[in-house]
Amino acid sequence: MDELALHLAREARRLGLDQEAPEATLSAFASLVLEELRAHGLLPDPAPEIGCWAQPRSSGN
C-alpha cells in the first residue's frame, strides 16, 4: 500500500471516521484529502501562483 493511502487511513481513524462522525469532521477530512492530492500533483491547485511576469504598478502617471 502506498504512503498516501496509509496516511489517509491513519487520519481517518484518528478522526473517528471508522464510526459515525459529525459533518464538520467529514468536511475536515475531505479538505485534508484534497490538500494531499494537490500536494502529490494528482489534482490541480485551484489558486495558481502568480507568474514571474507580474510586477508592481508604476507609481508615476
Backbone as a chain_set.jsonl record, in Angstrom:
{"seq": "MDELALHLAREARRLGLDQEAPEATLSAFASLVLEELRAHGLLPDPAPEIGCWAQPRSSGN", "coords": {"N": [[0.859, -1.18, 0.0], [0.526, 2.251, -0.744], [2.206, 5.225, 0.517], [0.547, 7.523, 0.747], [-2.064, 6.454, 0.931], [-1.84, 5.057, 3.377], [-1.349, 7.208, 5.102], [-3.763, 8.675, 4.857], [-5.566, 6.772, 5.831], [-4.708, 6.54, 8.496], [-5.301, 9.132, 9.395], [-8.087, 9.13, 9.062], [-8.845, 7.191, 10.946], [-7.892, 8.463, 13.256], [-9.585, 10.668, 13.382], [-11.895, 9.404, 13.955], [-13.434, 8.31, 11.941], [-13.971, 5.734, 11.351], [-16.193, 5.117, 12.594], [-19.488, 6.489, 13.113], [-19.467, 9.894, 12.235], [-19.424, 13.442, 12.973], [-20.642, 16.047, 10.739], [-18.83, 18.187, 10.456], [-16.388, 16.976, 10.992], [-16.174, 15.177, 8.885], [-16.006, 17.013, 6.811], [-13.564, 18.252, 7.424], [-11.832, 16.113, 7.009], [-12.242, 15.654, 4.26], [-11.173, 18.024, 3.248], [-8.5, 17.688, 3.98], [-7.853, 15.434, 2.406], [-8.126, 16.505, -0.208], [-6.123, 18.466, -0.097], [-3.827, 16.864, 0.217], [-3.914, 15.388, -2.193], [-3.504, 17.452, -4.024], [-0.934, 18.228, -3.223], [0.51, 16.014, -4.002], [0.4, 16.314, -6.674], [-1.76, 15.291, -8.023], [-4.148, 16.526, -8.348], [-5.162, 19.644, -9.72], [-4.058, 22.793, -8.447], [-6.359, 25.019, -7.064], [-5.841, 27.724, -6.819], [-3.699, 29.079, -8.611], [-0.221, 29.976, -8.645], [0.996, 33.334, -8.933], [2.489, 34.327, -11.886], [5.918, 34.94, -12.974], [5.798, 37.118, -14.557], [4.299, 39.034, -13.375], [4.341, 42.232, -11.924], [4.946, 45.091, -9.797], [2.767, 47.947, -10.062], [3.603, 50.954, -11.805], [4.537, 53.928, -10.096], [4.371, 56.458, -11.137], [2.363, 58.604, -13.207]], "CA": [[0.0, 0.0, 0.0], [1.393, 3.425, -0.833], [2.3, 6.103, 1.699], [-0.623, 8.407, 0.808], [-3.195, 5.675, 1.444], [-1.599, 4.821, 4.807], [-1.528, 8.491, 5.796], [-5.187, 8.99, 4.899], [-6.213, 5.805, 6.723], [-4.378, 6.942, 9.88], [-6.08, 10.337, 9.71], [-9.494, 8.731, 9.184], [-9.0, 6.545, 12.262], [-7.67, 9.478, 14.3], [-10.785, 11.5, 13.438], [-13.037, 8.58, 14.316], [-14.273, 8.081, 10.77], [-14.325, 4.326, 11.251], [-17.507, 5.1, 13.232], [-20.261, 7.629, 12.621], [-18.763, 11.132, 12.572], [-20.161, 14.679, 12.659], [-20.405, 16.633, 9.417], [-17.618, 19.013, 10.493], [-15.245, 16.065, 10.926], [-16.108, 14.704, 7.498], [-15.542, 18.139, 6.0], [-12.135, 18.421, 7.7], [-11.13, 15.017, 6.336], [-12.305, 15.913, 2.826], [-10.197, 19.088, 2.969], [-7.178, 17.078, 4.079], [-7.66, 14.584, 1.226], [-7.889, 17.379, -1.359], [-4.803, 19.083, 0.083], [-2.82, 15.839, -0.063], [-3.928, 15.092, -3.62], [-2.837, 18.579, -4.697], [0.489, 18.179, -2.888], [1.1, 14.931, -4.787], [0.264, 16.646, -8.085], [-2.837, 14.499, -8.608], [-5.224, 17.48, -8.627], [-4.61, 20.988, -9.915], [-4.261, 23.761, -7.366], [-7.38, 25.964, -7.518], [-5.317, 29.093, -6.784], [-2.33, 29.008, -9.148], [0.723, 31.035, -8.288], [1.154, 34.432, -9.889], [3.703, 34.085, -12.65], [7.025, 35.886, -12.834], [5.503, 38.287, -15.367], [3.623, 40.032, -12.538], [5.24, 43.22, -11.324], [4.18, 46.199, -9.209], [2.411, 49.067, -10.951], [4.495, 52.103, -11.672], [3.943, 54.968, -9.248], [4.17, 57.67, -11.92], [1.308, 58.527, -14.206]], "C": [[0.9, 1.236, 0.0], [1.263, 4.325, 0.395], [1.08, 7.015, 1.847], [-1.822, 7.675, 1.391], [-3.041, 5.406, 2.94], [-1.829, 6.088, 5.62], [-3.008, 8.835, 5.939], [-5.942, 8.029, 5.82], [-5.94, 6.144, 8.186], [-5.199, 8.156, 10.297], [-7.557, 10.005, 9.896], [-9.748, 8.071, 10.54], [-8.858, 7.56, 13.384], [-8.911, 10.348, 14.487], [-12.043, 10.707, 13.807], [-13.963, 8.279, 13.155], [-14.569, 6.609, 10.539], [-15.634, 4.051, 11.994], [-18.285, 6.269, 12.649], [-19.607, 8.92, 13.126], [-19.63, 12.336, 12.225], [-19.76, 15.24, 11.296], [-19.118, 17.457, 9.383], [-16.365, 18.145, 10.391], [-15.07, 15.527, 9.516], [-15.579, 15.791, 6.571], [-14.039, 18.358, 6.183], [-11.329, 17.34, 6.991], [-11.116, 15.222, 4.82], [-11.297, 16.996, 2.434], [-8.776, 18.543, 2.998], [-6.881, 16.23, 2.847], [-7.358, 15.441, -0.004], [-6.512, 18.031, -1.293], [-3.693, 18.096, -0.256], [-2.761, 15.503, -1.557], [-3.274, 16.205, -4.421], [-1.337, 18.536, -4.46], [1.212, 17.091, -3.671], [0.965, 15.167, -6.294], [-0.84, 15.871, -8.79], [-4.074, 15.327, -8.91], [-4.586, 18.842, -8.848], [-4.923, 21.87, -8.707], [-5.282, 24.79, -7.833], [-6.91, 27.422, -7.538], [-3.88, 29.067, -7.301], [-1.49, 30.215, -8.725], [0.729, 32.119, -9.359], [2.493, 34.239, -10.575], [4.749, 35.181, -12.474], [6.797, 37.148, -13.647], [4.837, 39.381, -14.535], [4.65, 40.97, -11.938], [4.401, 44.359, -10.754], [3.862, 47.263, -10.255], [3.384, 50.202, -10.754], [3.781, 53.195, -10.878], [3.686, 56.262, -10.029], [3.075, 57.51, -12.96], [1.161, 59.844, -14.92]], "O": [[1.927, 1.255, 0.678], [0.335, 4.194, 1.193], [0.627, 7.253, 2.966], [-2.521, 8.213, 2.249], [-4.011, 5.515, 3.69], [-2.431, 6.047, 6.693], [-3.456, 9.237, 7.013], [-6.866, 8.446, 6.518], [-6.837, 6.047, 9.024], [-5.727, 8.208, 11.408], [-8.205, 10.543, 10.793], [-10.746, 8.36, 11.201], [-9.615, 7.526, 14.354], [-9.251, 10.722, 15.61], [-13.124, 11.278, 13.952], [-15.149, 8.02, 13.358], [-15.329, 6.263, 9.635], [-16.123, 2.921, 12.026], [-17.778, 6.969, 11.773], [-19.24, 9.023, 14.296], [-20.459, 12.279, 11.317], [-18.684, 14.944, 10.776], [-18.393, 17.429, 8.388], [-15.385, 18.547, 9.764], [-13.951, 15.433, 9.012], [-14.8, 15.517, 5.658], [-13.323, 18.618, 5.215], [-10.265, 17.616, 6.436], [-10.096, 14.99, 4.171], [-10.642, 16.888, 1.398], [-7.95, 18.887, 2.153], [-5.78, 16.296, 2.301], [-6.434, 15.137, -0.759], [-5.817, 18.138, -2.304], [-2.729, 18.449, -0.936], [-1.675, 15.351, -2.116], [-2.566, 15.936, -5.391], [-0.553, 18.776, -5.378], [2.398, 17.228, -3.973], [1.366, 14.323, -7.095], [-0.86, 15.799, -10.019], [-4.955, 14.882, -9.647], [-3.573, 19.16, -8.225], [-5.942, 21.692, -8.04], [-5.101, 25.385, -8.896], [-7.518, 28.26, -8.204], [-2.94, 29.037, -6.506], [-2.0, 31.31, -8.487], [0.496, 31.851, -10.538], [3.51, 34.015, -9.919], [4.473, 36.226, -11.885], [7.503, 38.14, -13.467], [4.813, 40.54, -14.95], [5.713, 40.536, -11.494], [3.267, 44.567, -11.185], [4.609, 47.446, -11.216], [3.926, 50.39, -9.665], [2.565, 53.357, -10.983], [2.862, 57.076, -9.613], [2.88, 56.431, -13.52], [0.315, 59.975, -15.804]]}, "num_chains": 1, "name": "protein.A"}
